Amino acid sequence: MRGLFPVDMSDGRAIRIQARNAVYPPAQAPNAVRLLADMELELQRVWEPWSWGRLAYIPFSPRVRSGRFVLAPARWTLNELLRQGFVKNPDAPELFARWRQQWKVPRHCLVVNQDMRLLLDADNAGHIELLRAELAKNGSLVLEELPGGASTPHDAWGWLADGDEVYASELVVSFTKRDAAFGADRFRAKIHLEPELKYFPGSRWHSFRLYTPMDEMTHLLKDGIGEAMERIATVSGSTPFFVRYTDDDGPHLRLRFQDASSASSERVAEFREVLRNACNDLGATTFVQDEYHPEFERYGGLEQLELTHETFSEDALAVLRALRSPTTEFFSGLEEYTILSWTETLVGFGQGFDCETAESADAPDPLAVLEAWTDRMGLASSRGDDSYARHRERWSRLVQSHLLRIQHGESLGDCGLGRAAPLRAGRGLGVAAVTGRGQTPPPRVVGSYLHMTFNRVFGPDSERERRLLEILRSVSVRLDRERSARGATR
């Protein structure tokens, strides 16, 4: 079976989707319905209206017909009127009259926007004023002749009339391909039996949402909330972590840790008290305890979940240290810190994965790994970004120095750097790939780790995240080329 289609999870049969209305999903339906509408058209040829292509914007296009069928009505664009100031000119009626005479526009026509049509009487001053008002709101309006080139509304729709009153109408006819069978044997899917994983309150995983303004999150993380997460981290296997998030109820911190020990209830009570103080004294609005639904598919599957949580926790604790000291001997500001964090995550993950999947057990060169994995992720280089163009040398030396520290195994934990978990995560995914159990493309997994690091530092900001990723790719390419050039001159 090719294409994308929904299935009944009880027996694996495909579900056939049929829309019994004329609603236009891309503009008028929620996202879930839009997805189903796209699936309905999967692998089907859709009837498209006549297109003039590049000639669509000429002032007048004639009627197109095949036999008795009109494929496209005569059409007049209004660009010339707009250029002449029709919308704001006090002499708009005279402008319209001259334009109408020049292009031989009939008295009765239709004002058209996509599938919406409004009957226009070009001799009626009120209709012309209405056209001007609509053009002020939507400059893409066009005029079309009445159906079939009729000269009056009665000629166009007279078959559906009540005396002198006529009613616009259209007839919709559905066609079905004769050999378009939708049989059970053609749509059979393997049932995915892996259960949905959720940890509810009272289980070993404890999950909280602390609602607070986005610009207050860093302050909370640097103080009471971050200190509480660090105290929890002293308990073996607790793997606390956080993310910044926004849902229908507003921006919030998602705070999670695991504890199945006999003292679990006491630690949860202590953490609740920390959250309560944040609401009473530190500007947070409220908090709730909820279930935790791990996105294990995104990080390589269920068997990688323990490594995923270790990577999350190490990253979260590292970011907390960087938030308290955003300037150190290694970086000046959180953007530089993020670039260095991404560098060591990519290098560690890439070395771990490559060692398990390649013939050699030696750790690949850090720069080669960085360049290769930014390429495997499909990252684009920086284009037109002044923050990189004016400081490319500084960015390059920043990353180059950190690659040397990684290669020499320097200890960097006190400043929020020196991650070790990505190496283990890469090895785990490499083993799964070799044994045929890999579920998620490795570039997607490591890309998700990078995204979560950025989220913990800055919160949701896709434009800033894209810009920094492009800087990292540009730096990796530049350093690799510099080394190649040095090798060629020897």
C-alpha positions in Angstrom: 0.0 0.0 0.0 1.4 3.4 -1.0 0.5 6.8 0.5 -0.8 8.0 3.8 -4.1 6.7 5.2 -5.7 6.1 8.6 -6.3 2.6 9.9 -8.7 1.1 12.5 -6.4 0.2 15.4 -8.5 -2.8 16.3 -8.0 -4.8 13.2 -5.6 -2.9 11.0 -8.1 -2.2 8.2 -7.7 1.1 6.3 -10.4 3.8 6.8 -11.9 5.3 3.7 -12.5 9.0 4.0 -15.3 10.7 2.0 -16.4 14.4 2.5 -20.1 15.0 1.9 -19.9 18.8 1.8 -18.4 21.7 -0.1 -16.4 23.1 2.8 -12.9 24.2 1.8 -10.8 22.6 4.5 -7.5 24.6 4.1 -9.4 27.8 5.0 -12.3 26.7 7.2 -11.4 23.5 9.0 -9.3 22.6 12.1 -5.9 21.0 11.5 -7.1 17.4 12.2 -9.9 17.7 9.6 -7.4 19.3 7.1 -5.2 16.2 7.5 -8.1 13.9 6.9 -9.0 15.9 3.8 -5.5 15.5 2.4 -5.6 11.8 3.1 -8.9 11.6 1.2 -7.1 12.8 -2.0 -4.0 10.7 -1.5 -3.0 9.0 -4.8 -6.0 10.5 -6.6 -6.1 12.8 -9.5 -7.9 16.0 -8.7 -9.9 18.0 -11.3 -8.2 21.4 -11.6 -9.8 24.5 -13.1 -8.6 26.0 -16.4 -5.4 28.0 -15.9 -3.9 30.7 -18.1 -0.6 30.3 -16.4 1.6 33.4 -16.8 -1.2 35.1 -18.7 -3.5 35.1 -15.7 -2.7 38.8 -15.0 -3.4 40.2 -18.5 -6.3 42.8 -18.5 -8.7 40.5 -20.4 -8.8 36.8 -21.1 -11.5 35.4 -23.4 -13.9 32.6 -22.8 -12.4 29.1 -23.3 -14.8 26.3 -24.4 -14.7 22.8 -25.7 -17.9 22.0 -27.6 -20.8 23.0 -25.4 -18.6 23.1 -22.3 -17.2 26.4 -21.0 -13.9 25.6 -19.5 -13.2 29.2 -18.4 -15.4 32.3 -18.6 -14.3 35.6 -20.0 -12.4 37.5 -17.3 -11.2 41.0 -16.6 -8.5 41.8 -14.0 -8.8 45.1 -12.1 -5.1 45.9 -11.8 -5.3 48.8 -14.2 -8.2 50.4 -12.2 -6.1 50.0 -9.1 -3.1 51.7 -10.6 -5.3 54.6 -11.7 -6.4 55.1 -8.1 -10.0 53.8 -8.5 -10.2 53.0 -4.8 -9.5 56.5 -3.5 -10.1 58.7 -6.5 -13.2 61.0 -6.2 -13.8 60.5 -9.9 -14.1 56.7 -9.5 -17.3 56.4 -11.5 -15.8 58.2 -14.5 -12.6 56.1 -14.2 -14.7 52.9 -14.2 -16.8 54.0 -17.2 -13.7 54.7 -19.3 -12.1 51.4 -18.3 -15.3 49.5 -19.0 -15.6 51.1 -22.5 -12.0 50.3 -23.3 -12.3 46.6 -22.4 -15.9 46.2 -23.5 -17.1 45.0 -20.1 -20.8 43.9 -20.2 -23.4 45.6 -18.0 -24.0 42.4 -16.0 -21.0 40.5 -14.7 -19.7 38.8 -11.5 -17.2 40.1 -9.0 -15.2 37.0 -8.1 -12.9 36.0 -5.3 -12.0 32.3 -5.4 -15.4 30.5 -5.2 -17.4 33.5 -4.0 -19.3 35.5 -6.6 -21.3 38.7 -6.4 -23.6 40.0 -9.2 -22.6 43.4 -10.5 -24.7 45.9 -12.5 -22.2 48.2 -14.1 -24.9 50.8 -14.8 -25.8 51.0 -11.1 -23.7 53.7 -9.2 -24.4 51.9 -5.9 -22.9 48.7 -7.3 -19.8 50.6 -8.5 -19.4 52.1 -5.0 -19.7 48.6 -3.5 -17.0 47.3 -5.9 -14.7 50.1 -4.8 -15.2 49.3 -1.2 -14.5 45.6 -1.8 -11.4 46.3 -3.8 -10.1 48.4 -0.9 -10.2 45.2 1.2 -9.1 42.7 -1.4 -7.1 43.8 -4.4 -7.2 40.4 -6.0 -10.9 40.6 -7.1 -11.7 40.0 -10.8 -14.7 40.4 -13.0 -16.2 37.4 -14.9 -18.9 37.2 -17.5 -22.2 35.6 -16.5 -22.4 31.8 -17.1 -22.3 30.9 -20.7 -21.8 34.5 -21.7 -25.4 35.4 -20.9 -26.3 39.1 -21.2 -28.7 39.2 -18.3 -29.2 37.3 -15.0 -32.5 36.0 -16.4 -30.7 34.5 -19.4 -28.1 32.9 -17.1 -30.4 31.5 -14.4 -33.9 31.9 -15.8 -34.7 28.2 -15.5 -34.9 28.7 -11.7 -37.1 31.8 -11.4 -40.1 33.2 -9.5 -41.7 35.7 -11.9 -39.1 38.3 -12.5 -36.9 37.1 -9.6 -34.2 34.7 -10.7 -32.0 32.6 -8.4 -28.3 31.8 -9.0 -27.7 28.1 -8.9 -25.2 25.4 -9.8 -25.4 21.7 -10.3 -22.7 19.4 -8.9 -22.1 16.0 -10.5 -19.8 13.4 -8.9 -17.8 11.0 -11.1 -16.3 7.7 -9.9 -13.6 5.8 -11.7 -14.9 2.4 -12.7 -11.9 0.4 -11.6 -11.3 2.4 -8.4 -12.0 -0.5 -6.0 -11.5 0.0 -2.3 -11.1 -3.5 -1.1 -10.0 -4.9 2.2 -7.2 -6.9 0.5 -5.8 -3.7 -1.0 -5.7 -1.8 2.3 -4.3 -4.1 5.0 -1.9 -2.8 7.6 0.1 -4.4 10.3 -1.4 -3.5 13.7 1.0 -1.5 15.9 0.7 -3.4 19.2 3.1 -1.3 21.2 1.0 0.2 24.1 0.7 3.9 24.7 3.0 4.8 27.5 1.6 7.2 30.2 2.7 7.8 33.8 -0.2 9.1 35.9 0.1 10.9 39.2 1.1 8.4 41.9 3.4 6.4 39.6 7.2 6.6 39.6 7.2 9.6 37.3 6.1 12.9 38.7 5.1 15.7 36.2 4.1 19.3 37.0 3.1 22.3 34.9 4.0 25.7 36.5 2.1 28.5 34.7 4.1 31.7 34.6 4.8 34.5 32.1 7.5 33.5 29.6 9.8 36.3 30.7 9.7 35.1 34.3 10.8 31.5 33.5 14.6 32.2 33.6 14.3 34.0 36.9 12.5 31.0 38.4 14.9 28.5 37.0 17.9 30.4 38.3 16.5 30.4 41.8 14.0 28.3 43.7 12.8 25.9 40.9 16.3 25.2 39.6 17.6 24.6 43.1 14.8 22.1 43.8 15.6 20.3 40.6 19.2 20.1 41.5 18.4 18.7 45.0 16.2 16.0 43.3 19.1 15.2 41.0 21.2 14.0 44.0 18.9 11.0 44.3 20.1 8.2 42.1 18.0 7.6 39.0 15.8 10.6 39.4 16.7 12.2 36.1 14.9 15.5 36.6 14.4 17.8 33.6 12.3 20.7 32.4 11.0 22.3 29.2 9.5 25.6 28.4 6.1 25.2 26.8 2.9 27.0 25.9 -0.6 25.4 25.6 -4.2 26.7 25.6 -3.9 27.8 29.2 -0.7 29.8 28.7 3.1 29.6 29.0 4.5 27.3 31.6 7.4 25.2 32.7 7.0 21.4 32.5 9.0 19.9 35.4 9.5 16.2 35.6 11.4 13.6 37.7 11.1 10.0 38.7 11.2 8.5 42.2 9.9 5.1 43.2 11.6 5.0 46.6 9.9 4.9 50.0 10.6 8.6 50.4 8.9 9.5 47.1 5.8 11.0 48.7 8.0 13.3 50.9 10.0 14.6 47.9 6.8 15.2 45.9 5.3 17.1 48.9 8.5 19.2 49.2 8.5 20.0 45.5 4.8 21.0 45.7 5.7 23.4 48.4 8.4 24.9 46.2 5.8 25.4 43.4 3.4 26.9 45.9 6.0 29.4 47.0 6.7 30.3 43.4 3.0 31.1 42.9 2.7 33.1 46.2 6.0 35.0 46.1 7.7 34.8 42.7 5.0 35.8 40.2 3.9 32.3 38.9 0.1 32.0 38.6 -0.7 28.4 39.3 0.6 24.8 39.0 -1.0 21.4 38.3 0.2 17.9 38.6 -0.6 15.8 35.5 0.4 12.7 33.6 3.6 12.2 31.7 3.4 10.8 28.1 7.0 10.2 26.9 7.6 10.9 23.2 9.8 7.8 22.9 9.1 7.4 19.2 10.9 10.8 18.6 14.1 9.6 20.3 14.6 6.1 18.9 11.9 4.0 20.5 10.9 2.5 23.8 14.2 0.7 24.4 16.1 4.0 24.2 13.9 5.7 26.8 16.3 5.3 29.7 19.1 6.9 27.7 16.7 9.6 26.5 15.9 10.6 30.1 19.6 10.6 31.1 20.3 12.9 28.2 17.4 15.2 29.1 18.4 15.4 32.7 22.1 16.0 32.0 21.1 18.8 29.6 18.6 20.4 31.9 21.1 20.5 34.8 23.8 21.9 32.5 21.4 24.7 31.3 20.6 25.6 34.9 24.3 26.2 35.5 24.6 28.3 32.4 21.6 30.4 33.2 23.2 31.4 36.5 26.5 32.2 34.8 25.8 33.2 31.2 29.4 34.5 30.8 32.4 32.4 31.4 36.0 32.0 30.1 34.5 29.7 27.4 31.5 31.7 26.2 30.1 35.2 26.3 26.3 35.0 26.4 23.7 32.3 26.0 23.8 32.2 22.2 27.5 31.2 22.3 26.7 28.7 25.1 23.9 27.1 22.9 26.3 26.8 20.0 28.9 25.0 22.2 26.2 22.8 23.7 25.0 21.8 20.3 28.6 21.1 19.2 29.3 18.7 22.0 25.9 17.0 21.7 26.5 16.4 17.9 30.0 15.3 18.4 29.2 12.9 21.3 26.1 11.5 19.6 27.8 11.1 16.3 30.9 9.5 17.7 28.8 7.0 19.7 26.6 6.1 16.7 29.5 5.9 14.2 31.5 3.7 16.5 28.7 1.1 16.7 27.8 1.2 13.0 31.4 1.5 11.5 34.1 -1.1 11.3 36.5 0.9 13.4 36.0 1.2 17.1 38.1 4.4 17.3 36.2 7.6 18.1 36.0 9.7 14.9 37.6 13.1 14.7 35.4 15.7 16.4 35.5 18.2 13.6 34.7 15.5 11.0 31.8 14.3 13.1 30.5 17.8 13.5 30.6 18.6 9.7 29.2 15.2 8.8 26.2 15.3 11.2 25.2 18.9 10.5 25.2 17.8 6.9 23.1 14.6 7.7 20.6 16.8 9.5 20.2 18.9 6.3 21.1 22.1 8.1 21.5 25.1 5.8 24.4 27.5 6.0 23.9 31.1 7.2 22.7 33.5 4.4 22.4 37.2 5.0 22.8 37.0 8.8 24.8 40.0 10.0 25.4 38.4 13.4 27.4 35.7 11.6 28.8 37.7 8.6 30.4 40.4 10.9 31.7 37.9 13.4 32.4 34.7 11.5 36.0 34.6 12.8 34.8 34.8 16.4 32.2 32.1 15.9 34.8 29.8 14.2 37.4 30.2 16.9 34.8 29.7 19.6 33.8 26.3 18.1 37.3 25.3 17.2 38.5 25.9 20.7 35.7 23.8 22.1 36.4 20.9 19.7 40.0 20.9 21.0 38.7 20.7 24.6 36.4 17.8 23.6 39.3 16.0 21.9 41.6 16.4 25.0 38.8 15.4 27.4 38.8 18.6 29.5 36.4 18.8 32.5 33.8 21.5 31.8 30.9 20.6 34.0 31.0 23.6 36.3 30.0 26.0 33.5 27.2 23.9 31.9 29.3 22.1 29.3 31.0 18.7 29.1 28.0 16.5 28.3 28.6 12.7 28.3 25.0 11.4 27.9 24.8 12.1 24.1 27.7 9.6 23.5 25.7 6.9 25.3 22.5 7.9 23.4 24.4 7.6 20.1 25.8 4.2 21.0 22.4 2.9 22.0 20.9 4.1 18.7 23.8 2.6 16.8 23.3 -0.8 18.4 19.6 -0.6 17.5 20.5 0.3 13.9 23.0 -2.6 13.6 20.5 -5.1 15.0 17.7 -3.9 12.8 15.6 -2.4 15.7 16.1 1.2 14.8 12.8 3.0 14.6 13.7 6.7 14.1 16.3 8.2 11.7 19.4 9.2 13.8 19.5 12.8 12.4 15.9 13.3 13.6 16.9 12.0 17.1 19.9 14.2 17.5 18.0 17.1 16.0 15.3 16.7 18.7 18.0 16.8 21.4 19.4 20.0 19.9 15.9 21.5 19.8 15.3 20.6 23.5 18.6 22.3 24.5 17.5 25.5 22.7 14.1 25.3 24.4 15.6 25.0 27.8 17.8 28.0 27.2 15.5 30.4 25.4 12.0 28.8 25.1 10.0 28.6 21.8 11.7 30.9 19.2 11.9 29.1 15.9 13.5 32.0 14.0 16.3 32.4 16.5 16.8 28.6 16.6 17.1 28.4 12.8 19.6 31.3 12.8 21.9 29.6 15.3 21.6 26.2 13.6 22.7 28.0 10.3 25.6 29.5 12.2 26.7 26.1 13.5 26.5 24.6 10.0 28.5 27.5 8.5 31.2 27.2 11.1 31.5 23.5 10.7 31.9 23.8 6.9 34.4 26.7 7.3 36.6 24.8 9.8 36.6 21.7 7.7 37.6 23.6 4.6 40.4 25.4 6.5 41.8 22.1 7.7 41.6 20.7 4.1 43.4 23.7 2.8 46.2 23.3 5.4 46.5 19.7 4.5 46.8 20.5 0.7 49.6 22.9 1.3 51.8 20.5 3.2 
